[in-house]
């Protein structure tokens, strides 16, 4: 017969892992939809966000979310898409960590009516904490490992008959 306490602990770790992966997905969706209220909600009130290795600033949630909202306006950066992969999650009671690769294509205005593509790839290193509202990010560090800027091309798909 299986040890039920071990099964219960294993199930809780799986639930925590899924909850933390969902938290990271909400972070990405908040960035892409420019939902700065949701962005702030994925962090603990005392969280530190560090984008200094990704063209950005380091600071508390209020400061960084204000900076993001001014930078990622619909006119300047109308479309972004953060995709996460190779997500590793570690949980230790009410705290944990995650490491995830990201690919982030951004459509950016050139200021003259045209648009370009900025493609960034890198990884997030995240510390998380369980709160009464669920898991929240206590620290997020983004690091770019590659970046490419170029023309934005619309490819025409040819119908095959």
N, C-alpha and C positions, 0 to 999 in steps of 0.2 A: 504494500500500500504506500502511495506517495505521501510525503510530508506535506500536509496542507498549508503550513506556514510558508514553506518554500514556494509552493504554487501561488499563494496569495501575493508573496513578495515579487515573484516573476511577473504576475499579471499587473501589479502596480507599476513596475518598471516599464512595461510595455505601454501602459496608459500614459505614464509621464513622458515617455519618448514621443508618443503620438501627439500629445499636447504641446510639447516643445517644438516639434516639426510644424504643427499648425501655427504656433506663435511666429515662427520664422516666415511662414507663408503670408501671414497677416502683415508682417513688417514689409515684405516685398510688395504686396498689394497696396498698402498705404502709400508707399513711394510711387508706384506706377499710376495710381488714381489721384495722386496729390491730395489725399485725405489726411490732412495734418492733425486732425483730432484723433483719428485712428492711429496715426503714427505715434503721437504722444502716449496713447493708451497701451501700446505694447511694451512700454518701458516702466520701470519702477520710478517713483518720484525723484530718487537720488541717483539715477543712472548717469553714466558718463558715456558719451558717444564720441568715437575718435575716427574721423575721416581724413586725418592728416596725411596718410599714405595713399589717399584716393582723391586728391585735388581739393581737400576740404579743411574743415576746422575740427577742433576738439572742444567739447564742453557739455554742459548739462542739457537736458531734454528741451527746455524752453528756448535756450539760445540756439541750439542746433536746428530745431524745427522751424524757428523764425528764419534762419539762414536758408534752410532748404526751400521754404515757401517763396522767398525772394529770388532764389536761383532757378528753381524749376517751375517757372510760370508757364501757363498754357501757350503764351506767345513765343517764348524762347525755347522751351523744351516740350513740344506738344505731345510727344509719345515716348514712353520708356517701357522697358520690359525686363524685370529682374527675374532670372531663372536660377533656381538653386539646385545643386547636385552634390552627390557624395557627402551627404549630411551625416555627421557622426555626433551622437549625443551621449553624454555621460551624466548620470544622476546619482547624487549622494544625499539622500534625505530630501530636505527642502531647498537644496541648491544643486546646480549642475552647470554643465558647459556644453557648447556645441561648436562644431567647426563645419563650415559649408563652403563649397566653391560656388562662385556666381559668374554668370554671363549676363551682361547688361547692355543691350543695344539702345541707344537714345537717338531720336530724331531731333535735330537742333536747327533752329532758324539761323540763317546767315545774316539776318538783319536787312536784307535787300529783296525779300520776297522768295528766296530759295531756301532749300533745306539740305542739310548734310547728315551723315550718320557718324556717331561716335560709338564705337564698340569697345567696351571695357570687360575685362575678365579678371578675377581675383578670388579672394576668399574673405569670409567673415569669421572672426573668432569672437565668441559670445559667452558671457556668463549670465546665467539665469537664476531666478529665485522664485520659489512658490510664495504667493501672496494670497490673501483672502479672496481676491478676484481671479486667481489662477496663476499660471506661470507668466512671469514678466522678465524682460531683458534688463539686467542690472549694468551690464557693460557690453558695448559693441565696438569692435575694431574692424575696419574695412581696409584691405590692402589690395591695390591693383597689381597684377602680375603682367598684364599686357593691355595696351590701349592702341586703338587705330581710329583715325578720323579720315573720312572720305566722302565721295559723292553718294547721294541717296538715289538709287535707281529703282524705277518701277519696272519689273519684268512682265512682259506680256506672255501669258500662257496660251500656247497654240492648241487649238482643239484638234484632236486626232479622230479621224473618221474611220 
